[in-house]
Amino acid sequence: MERKSDNVLKAERNPLIKSFRDYLRLEKSLSKNSILAYNSDIVKFFLFLNPDGEEKKKLDEVTLDDLQEFMASLYDKNVDARSQARIVSGLKAFYDFLLFEGKIEEAPTQLLDGPKLGMHLPDVLSIPEIEEIIGAIDLSSEEGHRNKAIIEVLYGCGLRVSELVNLTISHLHFNEEIISVIGKGDKERIVPIGQTAQKAIGLYMEDRNRITPKKGCEDILFLNRRGGKLSREMIFIIIKKLAAAAGITKNVSPHTFRHSFASHLVDGGADLRAVQEMLGHESITTTEIYTHLNKDYIRETMQLFHPRYK
């Protein structure tokens, strides 16, 4: 195995790059290989900005000119179009992360173009698979009802994992069958919540009321056994364990339930604009990926059952 240089190791220890890796795993649900590739690309960009390894220009101070110079350097090195597209994707994801964390107010990647090589379609759980995961929860355990409520809210409301861990009791409006969610950029949106998720939260609240919340967590809905707010990492671990217990072999993460929420709505004929509002997508283009998922499902159904496709 090739030994990493001291400059590369130093770049990988950059707090922003380390936090970015967590973001890709917990918020974006990317595979290990994709995370390694994106990490490598951001490290290369860091070293392009700071060739001697010293942080003279910080990653959150980058301009569009810096990005375009970096891409031009890749072209000069005969980096192929597919690799360039992945690097552009990684840079956009990195600056989306900085926006998400409030580190920057505007992403310099907005006008950065790269080769168009198609769209990645995320894993989606079927309704029976979701039921199997819920059925794997031990409701007699101390965290059983909490974990069931977590799954029901992720799938029933399509929340991001960061939105879930920050959800407060005061933002639950069951009389109106809605919840208030604080999403990217501290933007608030209203999301409907069904009876199933409401019931799950109600049963969990009986357990929560026996916990003494830590200072500052009095209004947080989902708590750990010590009364603190659950971390995104903990939600990720809970879901991985439940998926394994249910025998689900897909790459399941908190974000998988958000994808499933949207896909099942579109499959059922929901208006795309309404789904966009519920997901908190700024652009309808982002939401349109679920129409592609629907087309793939239709195509697979034809291949399985139509005699002319067999």
N, C-alpha and C positions, 0 to 999 in steps of 0.2 A: 504494500500500500504506500502511495506517495506521501511523504511527510509534508505537512502544511508549513508554509513559511511563517515567520514571526509576525509579519504584517497582516497575513490572512487571519491568524489566530487573534491578533489584536482587534481586527475589524469585527470578527464574530462575537467578541466580548462587548462590543458597543451596545449600550443599554437599549437603544432603539431597535437594533437588529435582533437582539434577544427577545424583546417584547413582540416584534413582528412575527417571529416563529410561533410564539404562543397564539397570536391572533389568527394565523393561518390554520392552526390545528383546531382551535376551539370555536372560532367564529365562522371560518370559511370551510371547515371540514375537509381540507385538502389531504391527499395521501402523503405518506412519508416521503416518497420520491419527489412529489411536487414541491413539498416544503424544502427539501434539500436543494432542489434546482433553483427555486426562488431565492433561498438564502445565498447560494453561490453567486447568483446574478447581482444581488444587492451588495454583496461583498466586493465583487468586481467593480461595481459602480463607485463604491466607497474608495477603493484603491485608485480608480481613475481620477477621482477628485483630489485624492491625497496620495500621490505616488510614493512618497517616502514613508508612508504609514502614520505620519503625524496628522492629527485632525485640524487642518488649517481651514477647511470649509465643511461645516456641519451638514448632515443630510437634510435637516429641516430648513436650510438656507438656500437650497438649490433653486435655480431658475430654469425656464424652458431652454435657454441657450446652453446650459450645462448638459441637459438631457440630450439635446440634438448633437452636441459635440461628442458625447459618449456613443451615440448610435452611429455617428459618422466614423468613429474609430473602429467600431465593430465591422463596418462595411469595408474599411481599409484592410482589416485583418482577414477578409474573406469569410466572415461568419455567415453561415447559410441562413436563408430566409426563415426557416422554421425556428431556428435558435433565436433569431432577431425578434420574431413574434412572441416567443416565450419570454424574452427579456423585457420587452415592452409591457407584456401582461404582468410580469413581476414588479416592474417599476410602478405601474398603475395601482396594483394591489398594495404596494408599500405606501404610496401617498394617500390612498383611500384609508389605510390604517392610521396614518398621521392625522388625517381629518377626523376620523372616528374617535381618536384619543384626544382631540382638541389641541394638538401640537402645532398645527398650521391652520390658517383660515381659508386658504385656496390652494388647490393642487396644481403644480406646474405641469403635470402630465395631461391636463385636459386637452391640449392641442397636440399631444405627441401621437404620431401615427406610426403604424407598423404594418407588415403584411397580414392580410386577412386569411386565416387558415381554417375557418369553421368554428363551431360553437361546442363547448363542453356541456354535456347534459348530466346533471347530478343524479346520484342514486335516489330512488324514491321507494318508500315502503308501501306495500299493499295494505288494504284495510285488515285482512286476516293477520298479516305480520305485526301490525300495530297492536291488535288484540292479543297476540301471543306474547308480546313484550309486556303489556299491562298484566296479562295473566301470570307472568313470571315473578311478579312482585309479591313478596311475603307480607301480607297486610297485618300479620300478628307481630311483626318486628317493630322496633321503636320508630324507625323511619318509613315504615310501609306506606301509610296514608300520605305522608309528605311526598314520597317518590311517585306515587300514583298521581297526585295533584300536579306535580312537575310535568309528567308526560302528557296529562290531559290538557294542560295550559299550552305547552309547546305545540302540540298537534292541533288543539282546538282553536288556538288564537294565532298561530304562525309566528311566534315571537323569536327574535334573536336571543342567544344565550345571555348576552349582556343585559338585554331588556328584562329577561326572566329574573335574573339575580337581583336586579334593582327594583322589581315590582313591589309596590307598597300596598298595604291594606287600605289606605285612604283613596287609592286609585281604583278600587273595586266598587262598581256601581251595579250591584245585582238587580236592584229594582228596575233599572233601565236595561239590563242585560248587556252592559258594556264595561270595558276597562279602559283606563287612560294609560298609555304607554309612552315612555320617554325614549325616543330612538336616536339615530345618528344626529349629531349636531345639536343635541338637547331639544330636538323638535318633538312636540307632543302630538300623538294621534289617538283616535278613538277606534277601538277594535271590539266587535261583538264577542260575547262569551256565552256559550250554550249551557244548557241545564246540566249536562254530564260533567263539564269542568267545574261548574258552580258547586255541584254536589260533592265532587272530590275535594275541593277547597274547604267546604263546610266540614267534612269529616276530618280533614287535616287540622283545622282550627281548634278542634277539641284537644288534639295533642299539643299544638303550639301554645295554647293557653296555659299549659303546665310548664312551659319554658320561661325562664327569666331572660329577656333580651339584654344584650350588652348595650352600653351607652351608645346612642346613635343608631341603633338597630330596632328601636321600639316599633317603628312603622313598617319595617321590612317584612314581606310576607314569608319568604322561605328562609328558615334559620337552620343552622347546624345544632347539634345537641348541646353545645356550649352557649347558645344564644347569639352567635355571630352570623353575619351574612354569608351564605354559601358562595364559594368562588366558582368561576367559570370552569376551572380545572375539576372541581368536585362534581359538577353537573356532568361533565364529559365522562368521568370515571363511573358514575352511577349508571349512565346510559350504556356504556360499553359492557358493564357487568350484566345488566338486564338483557341486552341483546344476545350475549353469550349464553345466558341461562335459558333464553327462549330458542336457542339453536339457529339464530339468524346469522347467515354467513356474509351478508352485505356489510359494507363499511358504514356502520351506523354511528352517528354523532348527534348532538343537539340540533345542528343545522338540517339534518335529514328530516326531522319532523316538520320543520318550516317548509322544506321543499315538498314534502308529502301533503301538507295543508294546502299549498297553492295548487299543486298538480291535481288533487282530488276535486278542488273547486272548479278548475278549468275543465276537467273531464266531465263534470256534472253540468256544464253549460253556463257557469258563472260569467258575468260581464268582466272583461279584462281590466277595465278602469276601476271597478270595485275591488278586485283582487290587488291591484296596484296600491290603492289607498290602504287596504288592510295590512299589506306588507311594509308600507312606508317607503316604497321605491320612488325615487325622484323622477325617473324616466320610465315610460311605458315600455321602452325597448328591453329593459331588464326583466320586466314581467313576462314579456313575450316568449321567453325561453320555455315557459310551461305549455305553450301551444305546440312547440316542437316535441316536448315530451309526450303530449297527447297524440301527435301524428305517429311517433315511434310505436306507441302502444297499439294504435290501429293497424299499422303495418305488421307488427308481430302477430296480432290476432289473425290477420289474413294469411300470413305464412303458416300459422299453426293449423288453421281450420278450413281454408278454402282449397279445394282439390287442384286448382290450377296453379297454386303457389307451392304445392308440396313437391 
